[in-house]
Amino acid sequence: MATWINTPAELQARQQLRPSRIGLDTEFIRERTFWPQLALVQMAVGDEILLIDPLIPGMPEALAPWLTDTSIIKVMHSASEDLVAFKHTCGVLPRPLFDTQIGASLAGIGGGMGYQKLVQEITGVALAKGETRSDWMRRPLSDAQLQYAADDVEHLFALHDAIVAKLEAQDRQQWLADDAERLLASVEHDEDRWPHLGMRSAQFLDAPAQRRLLRLLRWRDQQARVSDRPRSWILDNELAATLARVPPVDEAALGKVFDQFPKAPRKLAGAVWQALNTPLDDEADAPQLLQATDANKQALKKLQEAVAQVSQSLGLPDGVLASRKHLESYLENRTWPAPLAGWRQQVLEPKLQPLLP
């Protein structure tokens, strides 16, 4: 049975137990905001499951010491968005992190597996899916919500034990530690310097248009953070790409483009115009997206085939070693992508470098 924690003192008292590991999960709302609104924290401590109400004054401050105590391993599953919620609400990140989704991939169990599927794979337990779209901000939470929340951490220790055993047998513990720290660093320094690289449609833009797109996306990101609104509410991708591809000659022409998009930010037209036409200090350093030419497609295919062969030899699921986006960056910019540094570079670069045209 889970224990509801609604006073900081209750949470602080349990930290005196000095556990070697805890299981962590969160429930949050992010439909209408840029930052996730932390609504519930689930924590497995020994044989006890705590359901912690972060809406209580002082609770985020009581959570912080748990997250920063490096003697306690934090076992989580697919933690990226939970990490953002912790950083925004508590001001800190959970270290050291053991992400069971990443661990399952590196151990060869399966790539990108959801918590329920991984629990069934390792423990044989079938979990219910009923409260995934629930309103976690309401109080009191229903019995069904409480049970669902408790399930999300109940099996984390079993997953941790099974994955650790497989990683140790394969001598891949450091792989997971490196990937977890890279994930934490990406959340800690969460401003994406080159957001245009994440838009597939940008590969059809020439270099000047990609730079204009970069300007718009940097501006959008800043506006979204300040106003705490989703990026798409500020400027959607299609409109940003349209403005970057064929920039309006003046603000009147910009207004005509806006007329074609019902959700265009008309009140921000002046700011959009300014962002579109103001060069960034570092835009000359921006990596370019790979152009969709026949030659590039063939070269990319060779890289993907080589990655698939290495993955197979290591018993890793598809997509774990390198994404298409990272291979395109490597092919276009001839520099090793930072997200693939470390052990991935060691196993991949000797195979891929000779294939560059």
C-alpha positions in Angstrom: 0.0 0.0 0.0 1.4 3.4 -1.0 1.8 6.2 1.6 0.6 9.7 0.8 3.1 12.3 1.8 1.7 15.8 2.3 4.1 17.4 4.8 7.8 18.1 4.1 8.7 16.7 7.5 7.4 13.3 6.6 9.7 13.2 3.6 12.7 14.6 5.4 12.3 11.9 8.2 12.6 9.1 5.7 15.8 10.3 4.3 17.5 9.4 7.6 17.1 5.7 6.5 20.0 6.4 4.0 18.8 4.0 1.3 21.3 3.0 -1.4 18.8 3.5 -4.1 15.3 4.9 -4.7 12.8 4.4 -7.6 11.5 7.7 -9.0 8.7 8.8 -11.3 6.6 11.9 -11.8 3.2 12.9 -13.1 3.1 16.4 -14.7 1.0 18.6 -16.9 2.5 20.3 -20.0 -0.4 20.8 -22.4 -0.7 24.6 -22.1 2.8 25.5 -20.8 6.4 25.5 -21.8 7.5 24.2 -18.4 6.1 20.9 -17.0 3.9 21.5 -14.0 4.9 18.8 -11.5 1.8 17.3 -10.0 3.0 14.1 -8.2 6.3 12.4 -7.3 6.4 8.7 -6.8 9.3 7.3 -4.8 10.1 3.7 -3.9 12.2 3.5 -0.8 13.0 0.0 0.4 9.7 -1.9 0.6 7.6 1.4 0.8 6.1 3.5 -1.9 5.7 7.2 -1.2 3.3 9.3 -3.2 4.6 12.9 -2.6 2.4 16.0 -3.2 4.8 18.6 -4.7 2.0 21.2 -4.6 2.4 21.4 -0.8 4.5 24.5 0.2 8.1 23.4 1.1 7.8 20.0 -0.6 10.1 20.8 -3.6 12.7 22.0 -1.1 12.3 18.7 0.9 12.7 16.7 -2.3 15.9 18.4 -3.4 18.3 16.7 -0.9 17.0 13.3 -2.1 17.8 14.2 -5.6 21.3 15.6 -5.0 22.5 12.9 -2.5 25.1 11.1 -4.7 25.2 8.1 -2.4 21.6 7.3 -3.5 21.1 5.8 -7.0 18.0 7.2 -8.7 16.3 4.5 -10.7 13.9 5.9 -13.3 12.4 4.9 -16.6 12.6 7.1 -19.7 13.5 10.0 -17.5 14.0 12.9 -19.9 10.8 14.8 -19.2 10.8 13.9 -15.5 14.2 15.5 -15.3 12.9 18.8 -16.8 10.1 18.8 -14.3 12.5 18.2 -11.4 14.8 20.9 -12.6 12.0 23.5 -13.0 10.3 22.7 -9.7 13.1 21.7 -7.4 16.0 23.5 -9.1 18.2 20.4 -9.1 18.6 17.1 -11.0 18.7 13.5 -9.7 22.3 12.1 -9.7 23.5 9.5 -10.1 20.8 8.4 -12.6 20.0 4.8 -13.7 17.5 5.0 -16.6 16.0 1.6 -17.1 14.9 2.4 -20.7 18.5 3.3 -21.7 19.8 0.3 -19.7 17.5 -2.1 -21.4 18.7 -0.8 -24.8 22.4 -1.2 -24.0 21.8 -4.6 -22.5 20.2 -5.8 -25.7 16.8 -6.4 -24.1 15.0 -3.9 -26.4 15.2 -0.4 -27.7 12.9 2.4 -26.6 10.7 0.0 -24.5 7.9 1.5 -22.5 7.7 0.8 -18.7 4.8 -1.5 -19.0 6.3 -3.6 -21.7 9.7 -3.8 -20.0 8.0 -4.8 -16.7 6.2 -7.6 -18.5 9.4 -8.7 -20.3 11.5 -8.9 -17.1 9.0 -9.7 -14.4 6.0 -11.2 -16.3 3.6 -8.7 -14.6 1.0 -7.0 -16.8 0.3 -3.5 -15.7 -2.9 -1.5 -16.3 -2.8 1.5 -18.6 -5.9 3.3 -17.4 -4.8 6.6 -16.0 -2.3 7.8 -18.6 -4.4 10.9 -19.6 -5.6 11.6 -16.1 -5.8 15.1 -14.4 -3.0 14.8 -11.9 -3.4 18.3 -10.6 -6.8 17.6 -9.0 -7.1 16.8 -5.3 -7.9 14.4 -3.9 -6.6 11.9 -6.4 -8.8 8.9 -7.1 -8.0 5.4 -5.9 -7.4 4.4 -9.5 -4.9 7.3 -9.9 -3.1 6.4 -6.7 -2.8 2.7 -7.8 -1.5 3.6 -11.3 1.0 6.0 -9.8 2.3 3.4 -7.3 2.6 0.8 -10.1 5.0 3.2 -11.9 7.7 2.7 -9.3 6.8 -0.7 -7.8 8.9 -2.7 -10.2 11.8 -0.3 -10.8 14.1 -2.2 -8.4 13.4 -5.5 -10.2 14.2 -3.9 -13.5 17.4 -2.4 -12.1 18.6 -5.7 -10.7 18.0 -7.5 -14.0 19.5 -4.9 -16.2 22.6 -4.4 -14.0 23.3 -8.2 -14.2 23.2 -8.1 -18.0 25.3 -5.0 -18.2 27.9 -6.4 -15.9 28.0 -9.6 -17.9 28.7 -7.5 -21.0 31.0 -5.1 -19.3 28.8 -2.2 -20.4 28.1 -0.5 -17.0 30.2 2.6 -18.1 28.1 2.8 -21.3 25.0 3.4 -19.2 26.7 5.8 -16.8 28.0 7.9 -19.8 24.6 8.0 -21.5 22.8 8.9 -18.2 25.2 11.7 -17.6 24.8 12.9 -21.2 21.1 13.0 -20.7 21.4 15.0 -17.4 23.8 17.4 -19.1 21.3 18.0 -21.9 18.6 19.0 -19.4 21.0 21.0 -17.3 22.0 23.1 -20.4 18.7 22.8 -22.0 18.8 25.6 -24.5 19.2 24.1 -28.0 21.9 26.1 -29.8 20.9 24.7 -33.2 17.2 24.0 -33.1 16.9 24.1 -36.9 18.6 20.7 -37.0 15.6 19.1 -35.4 13.2 20.1 -38.2 13.1 17.5 -41.0 11.7 20.1 -43.5 14.8 22.2 -43.1 16.8 19.8 -45.3 15.0 21.3 -48.3 16.2 24.8 -47.4 19.4 26.3 -48.7 22.1 27.6 -46.4 20.8 31.2 -46.1 17.2 29.9 -45.5 18.5 27.6 -42.8 20.1 30.6 -41.1 16.9 32.5 -41.2 15.1 29.5 -39.8 17.6 29.3 -37.0 16.9 33.0 -36.1 13.2 32.4 -35.9 13.5 29.2 -33.8 15.9 30.8 -31.3 13.5 33.7 -31.0 10.5 31.4 -30.5 12.3 29.4 -27.9 13.1 32.5 -25.9 9.5 33.7 -26.2 8.1 30.3 -25.1 10.3 30.3 -22.0 9.5 33.8 -20.9 5.7 33.4 -21.5 5.6 29.8 -20.3 3.7 28.7 -23.4 4.3 25.8 -25.8 6.6 26.6 -28.7 3.9 25.9 -31.3 1.7 28.5 -29.7 4.3 31.1 -30.4 5.2 30.1 -33.9 4.5 26.8 -35.5 7.1 24.9 -37.6 5.3 25.2 -40.9 5.0 29.0 -40.7 8.6 29.3 -39.5 9.8 27.2 -42.5 7.7 29.2 -44.9 9.1 32.5 -43.7 12.6 31.2 -43.9 12.3 29.8 -47.4 10.8 32.9 -49.0 11.3 35.9 -46.6 8.8 38.7 -47.0 10.1 41.9 -48.4 8.5 44.1 -45.7 6.1 43.9 -42.7 3.1 44.3 -45.0 4.1 41.2 -46.9 4.7 39.4 -43.7 1.1 40.2 -42.7 -0.1 38.6 -46.0 1.8 35.4 -45.2 0.2 35.5 -41.7 -3.2 35.7 -43.3 -2.6 32.2 -44.8 -2.0 30.7 -41.3 -5.0 31.0 -38.9 -2.8 30.6 -35.8 -0.1 33.1 -36.9 1.0 35.3 -34.0 -0.3 38.6 -35.4 0.3 40.5 -32.2 4.0 39.5 -32.4 4.4 40.4 -36.1 6.9 43.1 -35.4 9.0 40.8 -33.2 8.9 38.1 -35.8 10.0 40.5 -38.5 12.9 41.7 -36.3 14.0 38.1 -35.5 13.8 37.1 -39.2 16.0 39.9 -40.3 18.5 40.2 -37.5 21.6 38.0 -38.0 22.8 36.1 -35.0 26.4 36.5 -33.8 27.1 32.8 -34.2 25.0 31.8 -37.2 28.0 31.5 -39.4 29.1 28.6 -37.2 25.7 26.8 -37.5 26.0 23.3 -38.8 23.9 22.7 -41.9 21.3 20.0 -42.5 22.2 17.5 -45.2 20.7 18.4 -48.6 18.3 15.8 -50.0 20.4 15.0 -53.1 20.7 11.5 -54.7 24.4 11.4 -53.9 23.8 12.3 -50.2 21.0 9.7 -50.0 23.4 7.0 -51.2 26.1 8.0 -48.9 23.7 8.1 -45.9 22.5 4.6 -46.8 26.0 3.3 -46.6 26.5 4.9 -43.2 23.2 3.4 -42.0 24.1 0.0 -43.2 27.5 0.1 -41.4 25.8 1.2 -38.2 23.3 -1.7 -38.6 26.2 -4.2 -38.9 27.9 -2.8 -35.8 24.6 -2.9 -33.9 24.1 -6.5 -34.9 27.6 -7.5 -33.9 27.0 -5.9 -30.4 23.5 -7.3 -30.0 22.1 -3.8 -29.8 18.6 -2.8 -30.9 18.2 -0.6 -34.0 18.5 3.1 -33.3 20.6 2.8 -30.1 24.0 3.5 -31.7 23.2 6.5 -34.0 20.1 8.2 -35.2 19.6 9.3 -38.8 19.8 12.9 -37.7 23.3 12.3 -36.3 24.5 10.5 -39.3 23.2 13.2 -41.6 25.1 15.8 -39.5 28.3 13.7 -39.7 28.0 13.4 -43.5 27.3 17.1 -44.0 29.7 18.7 -41.5 32.5 16.1 -41.5 32.8 16.4 -37.7 31.8 13.8 -35.2 28.5 14.7 -33.6 28.8 15.6 -29.9 25.9 13.3 -28.9 27.8 10.3 -30.2 31.0 11.1 -28.3 32.5 8.6 -25.9 31.9 4.8 -26.4 29.8 5.3 -29.5 32.6 7.2 -31.2 35.0 4.4 -30.3 32.9 1.7 -31.9 31.5 3.6 -34.8 34.1 6.1 -36.2 36.6 3.5 -37.4 33.8 2.0 -39.5 32.2 5.2 -40.7 35.0 7.5 -41.4 36.3 5.5 -44.5 32.7 5.7 -46.0 32.6 9.5 -46.1 32.7 10.6 -49.8 
